[in-house]
């Protein structure tokens, strides 16, 4: 199972990366299955570097904030007006209201225009989705809006993505024993608000409590020195650690 970092910066696109977007792929049954988690500003253009967007099998949105789903409109235009003709309807998984949120971002389209292009499906706590060899389970996070992390298991390995969240038991349950945890770190120790993002120490504690094989930290703000985050994580976590970089590829197996 291969993870490609399409976009990694937090809360906005940055000078070195698009905003949050992560491509998970697994080969099975003579083909490559491709699932995208989130599609923040700038992510759709970068996705072309790694695959033809028409070959996506599904898109999962962790929550409705624009830095995680703003580029869904680019995907819609691509599928609606593709010169190859009508493409298969694409499953779009997200919290309740994802369809309506997409309409808000577009600002013009009506719900009818999504018919036959996007198949919106609600995610709730414990939602299970099987896409090819990928067994995907949704876990609620601790954020300012309804949000989810996702655990993915295949015959070759296991992966978990926190989405945006502060510390909570459900994230520990989700990440329990996974080969690779992709964890957000929108804050540092200097940020006092709670119930929004993890800081480095809380993300490190999550990795430690969950017994993960490897931690990849993402969603770092463009103005934050990644080494500050790494130092905070290291106060709680001694295992394998990498900072998510645009275009980086990670093997989701130990």
C-alpha positions in Angstrom: 0.0 0.0 0.0 1.5 3.3 -1.2 0.9 6.7 0.3 1.7 9.8 -1.9 1.7 13.2 -0.4 -0.3 15.4 -2.8 -0.5 18.4 -0.5 0.6 18.8 3.1 0.4 22.3 4.5 -2.1 23.3 7.2 -5.0 25.6 6.9 -4.0 27.0 3.4 -1.8 26.2 0.5 1.8 27.3 0.9 4.9 28.2 -1.2 6.1 24.6 -1.1 2.9 22.6 -1.2 -0.8 22.5 -1.9 -3.1 22.1 1.1 -4.1 18.7 2.6 -4.5 15.9 0.1 -3.2 12.3 0.3 -3.3 9.5 -2.3 -3.5 5.9 -1.1 -3.0 3.2 -3.7 -2.9 -0.6 -3.7 -2.4 -3.1 -6.5 -4.9 -6.0 -6.5 -6.9 -8.0 -9.1 -4.7 -6.9 -11.9 -5.2 -3.1 -11.4 -4.2 -0.2 -9.1 -6.9 1.0 -6.7 -6.7 4.7 -5.9 -8.4 6.5 -3.0 -7.9 10.2 -2.3 -8.2 11.6 1.2 -9.1 15.3 1.2 -8.5 17.8 -1.6 -7.4 21.2 -0.4 -6.6 24.3 -2.5 -4.0 23.5 -5.2 -4.3 19.7 -4.7 -6.2 18.9 -7.9 -3.4 20.2 -10.1 -0.8 18.3 -8.2 -2.8 15.1 -8.4 -2.1 15.0 -12.2 1.6 14.4 -11.4 0.7 11.0 -9.9 -2.3 9.7 -11.8 -5.1 10.6 -14.2 -7.9 11.9 -12.0 -10.5 10.0 -14.0 -9.1 6.8 -12.5 -9.9 7.6 -8.9 -12.0 5.0 -7.3 -13.3 7.2 -4.4 -12.6 10.5 -2.5 -13.0 10.7 1.2 -13.3 14.1 3.0 -12.4 14.3 6.6 -14.5 17.4 7.1 -16.0 20.4 5.4 -13.3 23.1 5.9 -12.1 24.6 2.6 -8.5 23.8 3.2 -9.4 20.2 3.0 -12.0 20.2 0.2 -11.8 23.4 -1.8 -10.5 21.8 -4.9 -13.5 19.4 -5.2 -14.8 22.0 -7.7 -11.8 21.4 -10.0 -12.5 17.7 -9.8 -16.2 18.4 -10.7 -15.2 20.4 -13.7 -12.8 17.7 -14.8 -15.4 15.0 -14.6 -18.3 17.1 -15.9 -16.5 18.4 -19.1 -13.9 15.7 -19.7 -13.2 15.5 -23.4 -13.2 11.7 -23.3 -17.0 11.9 -22.6 -19.0 10.8 -19.6 -17.0 9.2 -16.8 -18.2 6.7 -14.3 -20.0 8.3 -11.3 -17.4 8.9 -8.6 -18.2 8.0 -4.9 -17.6 11.0 -2.6 -17.6 10.1 1.1 -17.8 12.8 3.8 -19.7 14.1 6.8 -23.4 15.0 6.5 -23.7 18.1 4.4 -20.8 17.5 2.1 -23.0 17.8 -1.0 -24.4 21.1 0.3 -20.9 22.3 1.2 -19.7 21.5 -2.3 -22.6 23.6 -3.7 -21.4 26.5 -1.5 -17.9 26.3 -2.7 -19.0 26.2 -6.4 -21.4 29.2 -5.9 -23.4 28.5 -9.0 -24.1 24.8 -9.6 -27.4 23.2 -8.6 -27.7 19.8 -6.9 -29.0 18.3 -10.2 -25.7 19.1 -11.9 -23.9 16.5 -9.7 -26.2 13.7 -10.8 -24.3 11.0 -12.6 -21.0 12.7 -11.8 -20.6 12.6 -8.0 -22.3 10.0 -5.7 -22.3 11.7 -2.3 -22.4 9.2 0.6 -22.5 10.2 4.3 -19.9 9.1 6.7 -20.8 8.5 10.3 -18.9 7.1 13.3 -18.1 3.5 12.5 -18.9 3.7 8.7 -17.2 0.9 6.9 -16.3 1.1 3.2 -14.6 -1.6 1.1 -12.9 -0.3 -2.1 -11.0 -3.1 -3.8 -8.6 -4.4 -1.3 -9.0 -1.4 1.0 -11.1 -1.9 4.2 -11.8 1.7 5.4 -13.4 2.6 8.8 -14.3 6.1 9.9 -13.6 7.4 13.4 -15.0 10.7 14.8 -12.4 13.4 15.6 -12.4 16.3 18.0 -12.6 19.5 15.8 -14.7 22.6 15.4 -17.0 20.9 12.9 -18.0 17.2 12.4 -14.7 15.5 11.4 -13.4 12.0 10.8 -10.2 10.1 10.7 -9.9 7.0 8.6 -8.2 3.6 9.2 -7.4 1.6 6.1 -6.3 -2.1 6.1 -5.2 -4.2 3.1 -3.4 -7.5 2.9 -0.1 -5.6 2.6 -0.4 -3.2 5.5 -2.4 -0.7 7.5 -2.7 3.1 7.5 -4.5 5.7 9.5 -5.2 9.4 8.8 -6.3 11.7 11.6 -7.9 14.5 9.5 -8.1 17.6 11.7 -8.6 16.8 15.4 -7.4 17.5 18.9 -6.6 14.6 21.2 -9.4 12.1 21.9 -9.8 8.4 22.6 -11.3 7.7 19.2 -8.0 8.7 17.5 -6.1 6.3 19.7 -8.6 3.5 18.8 -8.3 4.3 15.1 -4.5 4.3 15.1 -4.0 1.3 17.3 -1.1 -0.7 15.9 -1.2 0.7 12.4 2.0 0.4 10.2 1.8 4.1 9.3 0.0 7.0 11.0 -0.5 10.2 9.1 -1.1 12.7 11.8 -2.0 16.4 11.6 -0.2 19.0 13.7 -1.8 22.4 13.1 -0.6 23.8 16.4 2.6 24.0 18.4 3.0 24.3 22.2 2.6 28.1 21.8 -1.0 27.7 20.7 -3.4 27.6 23.6 -6.9 26.8 22.1 -8.1 23.2 22.5 -10.6 21.2 20.5 -9.2 22.2 17.2 -5.8 20.7 16.3 -3.0 18.6 17.8 0.3 20.1 18.7 3.5 18.2 18.5 3.5 16.7 22.0 -0.1 15.6 21.7 0.5 14.0 18.3 3.6 12.3 19.7 1.5 11.0 22.7 -1.1 9.7 20.2 1.6 7.8 18.3 3.0 6.4 21.6 -0.4 5.4 23.0 -1.4 3.7 19.8 1.8 1.8 19.3 2.1 2.8 15.6 5.0 1.5 13.4 5.8 4.9 11.8 4.5 8.5 12.2 4.3 11.0 9.3 3.4 14.5 10.5 1.4 16.7 8.2 -0.8 19.9 8.2 2.1 22.1 9.5 1.4 25.7 8.9 3.6 27.4 6.2 5.0 29.8 8.8 5.9 27.1 11.3 9.4 25.6 11.4 8.9 21.8 11.0 11.8 21.3 13.4 9.8 22.9 16.2 7.1 20.3 15.6 9.6 17.5 15.4 11.1 18.5 18.7 7.7 18.6 20.4 6.9 15.1 18.9 10.2 13.7 20.2 9.3 14.7 23.7 6.6 11.9 23.6 7.6 9.6 20.7 10.9 7.9 19.9 9.8 5.8 16.9 10.3 6.4 13.1 9.2 9.9 12.2 9.1 11.9 9.0 7.6 15.3 8.0 5.2 15.1 5.1 6.6 16.7 2.0 4.8 17.3 -1.3 5.5 14.4 -3.7 6.9 12.2 -1.1 6.0 8.5 -1.2 5.6 6.3 1.8 5.2 2.5 2.1 2.4 1.7 4.5 4.0 -1.4 5.9 6.8 -2.1 8.4 
